[in-house]
Amino acid sequence: MQPHVLAAGGSSTGWVIGWTIGIVLAVVVVALVVTILWLAKSIGDEAPKINDQLTRAVHNTAPLAALRTTIEHATIIIGGLQRGRARLGG
């Protein structure tokens, strides 16, 4: 009869270990989820600031679109200057 009692005690120990592992895993998962949510909120709070800076960057770099036209005109001017210099013998 005593081996049956030991088996029951061993089974109870298994349940305790199982519940302990389950609780520890649940606590770890909750801690990770809370951390992820905190970081997501932090990123979300910074997103409008980032968007504002990107909008400013677009506004500040818009004149660069006209750079191709400026280069084309400069190339034409340089060509004219080179032709004028050649005609003057220089």
C-alpha positions as CSV (number, residue, x, y, z in Angstrom):
1,M,0.0,0.0,0.0
2,Q,2.9,2.3,0.6
3,P,4.1,2.3,-3.0
4,H,0.7,3.7,-4.0
5,V,1.1,6.6,-1.6
6,L,4.5,7.4,-3.0
7,A,3.1,7.3,-6.5
8,A,0.4,9.8,-5.5
9,G,3.0,12.0,-3.8
10,G,5.2,11.9,-7.0
11,S,2.2,12.7,-9.1
12,S,1.5,15.7,-6.9
13,T,5.1,16.9,-7.2
14,G,4.7,16.7,-11.0
15,W,1.7,18.9,-10.8
16,V,3.4,21.5,-8.6
17,I,6.4,21.6,-10.9
18,G,4.1,21.9,-13.9
19,W,2.1,24.7,-12.4
20,T,5.3,26.5,-11.3
21,I,6.7,26.3,-14.8
22,G,3.4,27.5,-16.3
23,I,3.2,30.4,-13.9
24,V,6.8,31.4,-14.5
25,L,6.3,31.2,-18.3
26,A,3.1,33.3,-18.0
27,V,4.9,36.0,-16.0
28,V,7.7,36.1,-18.6
29,V,5.2,36.4,-21.5
30,V,3.3,39.1,-19.7
31,A,6.6,41.0,-19.0
32,L,7.6,40.7,-22.6
33,V,4.2,41.9,-23.9
34,V,4.2,44.8,-21.5
35,T,7.7,45.8,-22.7
36,I,6.7,45.5,-26.3
37,L,3.6,47.6,-25.7
38,W,5.6,50.2,-23.8
39,L,8.1,50.4,-26.7
40,A,5.3,50.6,-29.3
41,K,3.7,53.5,-27.4
42,S,7.1,55.3,-27.2
43,I,7.6,54.9,-30.9
44,G,4.0,56.1,-31.5
45,D,4.7,59.2,-29.4
46,E,7.7,60.0,-31.5
47,A,6.1,59.3,-34.9
48,P,4.5,62.8,-35.3
49,K,7.8,64.5,-34.5
50,I,9.5,62.3,-37.1
51,N,6.8,63.0,-39.7
52,D,7.1,66.8,-39.1
53,Q,10.9,66.6,-39.6
54,L,10.4,64.6,-42.8
55,T,7.9,67.1,-44.1
56,R,10.4,69.9,-43.4
57,A,13.1,67.9,-45.2
58,V,10.8,67.6,-48.3
59,H,10.1,71.4,-48.2
60,N,13.8,72.2,-47.7
61,T,15.0,70.0,-50.5
62,A,12.3,70.9,-53.0
63,P,14.5,73.4,-54.8
64,L,16.9,70.6,-55.7
65,A,14.3,69.5,-58.3
66,A,15.3,72.6,-60.4
67,L,18.9,71.6,-60.2
68,R,18.7,69.7,-63.5
69,T,17.4,72.9,-65.3
70,T,20.2,74.9,-63.7
71,I,22.8,72.4,-64.9
72,E,21.4,72.4,-68.4
73,H,21.5,76.2,-68.6
74,A,25.0,76.3,-67.2
75,T,26.1,73.7,-69.8
76,I,24.7,75.9,-72.6
77,I,26.4,79.0,-71.1
78,I,29.7,77.2,-70.8
79,G,29.4,76.0,-74.4
80,G,28.8,79.6,-75.5
81,L,31.7,80.9,-73.6
82,Q,34.0,78.2,-75.1
83,R,32.8,79.1,-78.6
84,G,33.4,82.8,-77.9
85,R,36.9,82.1,-76.5
86,A,37.7,80.0,-79.6
87,R,36.6,82.8,-81.9
88,L,38.8,85.3,-80.0
89,G,41.7,83.0,-80.4
90,G,42.0,82.0,-76.8
